[in-house]
C-alpha cells in the first residue's frame, strides 16, 4: 500500500510541475494527490482504529472488575 501511495505522489507531483502556473500546480497536487490519498489512508486505517478502541474498552472493563478472591 505504501509503495502505491509513494508512486502516486511521484506521478501527481510530475503532473503538477508541468502545469502552466503555480496556482494550477498547487490545485492539481491538492485535488489529485492530497485529498484522495488522505481519504484512502483514513479508510484503510478504520479496522485498526476500531481494534484499538475495543482493546481500550476491554482493558477498562478489566480494570473496573474487582479481582477474584478479594473482599
N, C-alpha and C positions, 0 to 999 in steps of 0.2 A: 504494500500500500504506500509506503513511504517513497519508494523509487518512482512510482507513478506520479505522486504529488510533486516530487522534485523535477521530473521530466516536464510536467505540465507547467510549472513555474518557469522553466527554461524556455519552453515554446512560447508562452504568452509574453515573457519578457522580451524575446526577439520580435514578436509582433508589435509590442508597444514601442520598441526602438525604431521601427520602420514607419510609425505614424508621422503625419505631416506636421504636427505641432506637439508641444509638450503637454498641453491640456488633453489632447486626444490620446496621447500615450498613457497618461495617468488614468484616464477614464477607461481605456482598454484594459489596462492592468487591473484596475479595481473591479470592473464588471465581468471580466473573463477569468480572473485568477483568484483574487482575494475573497470575493463573495461566494463563488461556487466551492472553492476548497474549504473555506470556513464552514459552510453548510455540510459538506461531505464529512469533514473531520468530526463535527459535532454529532452527526447522525451515527457515524461508525463508533463513537465512544459511548453511546447510550447504554449498551449492555454492561460496560464496566462501571459506569456511574450507578446503575441500578444495583449491581452486585455489591458495590462499596456501601451504598445506603442500607441494604439488607444486612450486611455484616455489622454495621454500626448499630442497627436496631437490635440484632441478636446479642451483641455484646452488652448493650444497655439492659436488655431483659435479664441476662445472666448476672449482671452486677446488682440488679434490683432484687433478684431472687435470694431469699435467705439460704445460707449454707445448711445442708442437712446435718443433723446431729447437734445443732446449736439450739439453745433455749430461747 
